[in-house]
Amino acid sequence: MTFQVVHNAEDQHSIWPAQRPLPEGWEPVGFQGTREECLADIELRWTDITPLSSRRS
């Protein structure tokens, strides 16, 4: 199964099956691969897990 890395308006990241429609509020970041590859990409990409709205405060 192919997954994609997605993120939301709070800059939170997750993986989602590439063949399924995205839930409302989530957008692809442009990376697809295996589950493990996507999780590794998130580790590199999502360096601050604090929600974006809290970082702006």
Secondary structure, 3 states (H helix, E strand, C coil): CCEEEEEECCCCEEEEECCCCCCCCEEEEEEEECHHHHHHHHHHHCCCCCCHHHHCC
